[in-house]
């Protein structure tokens, strides 16, 4: 799938929002990609996961033993990536602020993991999730996401393969353009 096809999927289900949004990263933007809406249709979610799986080079794909994603955002696409790759999919949670595996999930020491996210902006959540996998005994060999909002600038410390990389500007709270500051802020993400 190319960039326009992916964005068309978001537009068609009302998942490409415009306004003033505070992202999970803490940055502000005039655009928000509500991945939960695009992934609410199982067939569409599966198609996106299969397209994303095609982005992973064969030599990396052959190493993957498990799929891990951070809850909430990565949960659905992580599950679909597990299906697309024929691997178990589990998720990290952070009820006390630090990611870890719960619900009986565990990794054997040295398990080669594919990290799966919905959207990456600054990469902070991804890096925290990658560190958590290391603490749990696994080794993240690569990360994939539906959307790279950094337009290819983010460094996750592992090979990274987004379905598309876009450049919707985002701003620190103290550098908001006047036209964005004039719009009431909405925080649609999963993190408080």
C-alpha positions as CSV (number, residue, x, y, z in Angstrom):
1,X,0.0,0.0,0.0
2,X,1.3,3.5,-0.8
3,X,0.8,6.6,1.3
4,X,-2.3,7.8,-0.5
5,X,-4.0,4.3,-0.2
6,X,-3.2,4.2,3.6
7,X,-4.4,7.8,4.2
8,X,-7.5,7.0,2.1
9,X,-8.3,4.1,4.5
10,X,-8.0,6.6,7.4
11,X,-10.2,9.2,5.7
12,X,-12.9,6.7,4.7
13,X,-13.6,5.7,8.2
14,X,-13.2,9.1,9.8
15,X,-9.9,8.3,11.4
16,X,-7.9,11.3,10.0
17,X,-9.0,14.2,12.3
18,X,-8.3,17.9,12.1
19,X,-8.5,20.4,14.9
20,X,-6.1,20.9,17.9
21,X,-4.9,17.7,19.5
22,X,-2.5,17.0,22.4
23,X,-0.7,13.8,21.3
24,X,0.4,11.0,23.7
25,X,3.9,12.4,23.3
26,X,2.7,15.7,24.9
27,X,3.2,17.6,21.6
28,X,0.3,19.4,19.9
29,X,-0.8,19.0,16.3
30,X,-3.6,20.1,14.0
31,X,-3.9,16.5,12.8
32,X,-4.6,13.2,14.6
33,X,-4.7,9.7,13.3
34,X,-7.2,7.7,15.3
35,X,-5.9,4.2,14.5
36,X,-8.6,2.6,16.7
37,X,-11.2,3.7,14.1
38,X,-9.2,2.4,11.1
39,X,-8.5,-0.9,12.9
40,X,-12.1,-1.4,14.1
41,X,-12.9,-3.3,10.9
42,X,-11.1,-6.7,11.1
43,X,-10.7,-7.1,7.4
44,X,-9.1,-3.6,7.0
45,X,-6.9,-4.3,10.1
46,X,-5.8,-7.5,8.5
47,X,-5.0,-5.9,5.2
48,X,-3.0,-3.2,6.9
49,X,-1.0,-5.8,8.9
50,X,-0.3,-7.8,5.8
51,X,0.9,-4.7,4.0
52,X,3.1,-3.8,7.0
53,X,4.5,-7.4,7.2
54,X,5.7,-6.9,3.5
55,X,7.8,-3.9,4.7
56,X,10.0,-6.2,6.9
57,X,13.1,-7.4,5.1
58,X,13.2,-11.2,4.8
59,X,16.3,-11.6,6.9
60,X,14.7,-9.8,9.8
61,X,11.3,-11.5,9.3
62,X,12.9,-14.9,9.6
63,X,14.3,-14.1,13.0
64,X,11.0,-13.1,14.6
65,X,9.7,-15.4,17.3
66,X,7.1,-13.3,18.9
67,X,5.2,-10.0,18.5
68,X,4.9,-7.5,21.3
69,X,3.0,-4.2,21.3
70,X,2.4,-1.5,23.9
71,X,-1.2,-1.2,25.1
72,X,-3.5,0.5,24.2
73,X,-2.5,1.9,20.8
74,X,-0.5,-1.1,19.5
75,X,-2.8,-3.8,20.8
76,X,-5.0,-4.4,17.7
77,X,-2.3,-3.9,15.0
78,X,0.0,-6.1,17.1
79,X,-2.6,-8.9,17.2
80,X,-3.1,-8.6,13.5
81,X,0.7,-8.6,12.9
82,X,0.9,-11.8,14.9
83,X,-1.7,-13.3,12.7
84,X,0.0,-12.1,9.5
85,X,3.4,-13.5,10.6
86,X,2.0,-16.7,12.2
87,X,3.5,-15.7,15.6
88,X,2.1,-15.3,19.1
89,X,1.2,-11.7,19.9
90,X,1.3,-10.2,23.4
91,X,1.2,-6.7,24.8
92,X,2.8,-4.6,27.4
93,X,0.9,-2.5,30.0
94,X,1.9,0.2,32.3
95,X,-0.7,0.4,35.1
96,X,1.9,2.0,37.4
97,X,3.7,4.0,34.7
98,X,6.4,1.5,33.6
99,X,5.7,-1.0,30.8
100,X,5.8,-4.7,31.7
101,X,4.2,-8.0,30.6
102,X,1.1,-9.1,32.6
103,X,-1.8,-11.5,32.2
104,X,0.6,-14.5,32.2
105,X,2.6,-13.3,29.2
106,X,6.3,-14.1,29.3
107,X,9.3,-14.3,27.0
108,X,11.9,-17.0,27.1
109,X,15.4,-15.5,27.5
110,X,16.7,-14.3,24.1
111,X,13.3,-14.5,22.3
112,X,13.5,-12.4,19.1
113,X,10.7,-9.9,19.2
114,X,9.0,-7.6,16.7
115,X,7.7,-4.5,18.4
116,X,4.5,-3.2,16.8
117,X,3.0,0.3,17.3
118,X,0.2,2.1,15.7
119,X,1.7,5.6,15.4
120,X,5.3,6.8,16.3
121,X,5.8,10.5,16.8
122,X,8.8,11.1,19.1
123,X,9.6,7.4,19.7
124,X,9.5,7.7,23.5
125,X,6.8,5.0,24.0
126,X,8.6,2.7,21.6
127,X,11.9,3.1,23.3
128,X,10.3,2.5,26.7
129,X,8.5,-0.6,25.3
130,X,11.8,-1.9,23.7
131,X,13.5,-1.5,27.1
132,X,10.7,-3.4,28.8
133,X,11.1,-6.3,26.4
134,X,14.8,-6.4,27.4
135,X,13.9,-6.5,31.1
136,X,11.5,-9.3,30.3
137,X,14.3,-11.3,28.7
138,X,13.5,-10.7,25.0
139,X,15.4,-8.9,22.3
140,X,13.7,-6.6,19.9
141,X,15.1,-7.1,16.4
142,X,12.9,-4.5,14.7
143,X,9.9,-2.3,15.1
144,X,7.0,-1.6,12.7
145,X,4.1,0.9,12.9
146,X,1.3,1.9,10.7
147,X,2.3,5.6,10.8
148,X,5.7,7.3,11.4
149,X,4.7,10.9,12.2
150,X,8.4,11.9,12.3
151,X,8.8,11.6,8.6
152,X,11.7,9.2,9.0
153,X,13.6,11.3,11.6
154,X,12.9,9.1,14.7
155,X,15.7,6.8,16.1
156,X,14.4,3.8,18.0
157,X,17.7,2.0,18.4
158,X,16.5,-0.9,16.2
159,X,15.6,-1.2,12.5
160,X,12.2,0.6,12.0
161,X,9.8,-0.1,9.2
162,X,6.6,2.0,9.1
163,X,3.9,1.5,6.6
164,X,4.0,5.2,5.8
165,X,6.1,8.1,7.0
166,X,4.3,11.5,7.1
167,X,5.1,15.0,8.2
168,X,2.2,16.5,10.1
169,X,3.9,19.2,12.1
170,X,3.7,18.9,15.9
171,X,4.7,21.5,18.5
172,X,5.7,21.9,22.1
173,X,3.0,23.7,24.1
174,X,5.2,26.8,24.4
175,X,5.6,27.1,20.6
176,X,2.1,26.7,19.3
177,X,1.3,28.8,16.2
178,X,-1.5,31.3,16.9
179,X,-4.0,29.6,14.6
180,X,-3.6,26.3,16.5
181,X,-3.6,28.0,20.0
182,X,-6.9,29.6,19.1
183,X,-8.6,26.2,18.8
184,X,-9.7,24.3,22.0
185,X,-7.4,21.3,22.7
186,X,-8.6,17.7,22.6
187,X,-6.6,14.8,23.9
188,X,-7.9,11.7,22.1
189,X,-4.9,9.3,23.0
190,X,-4.8,6.6,25.5
191,X,-2.2,8.1,27.9
192,X,-3.2,10.7,30.5
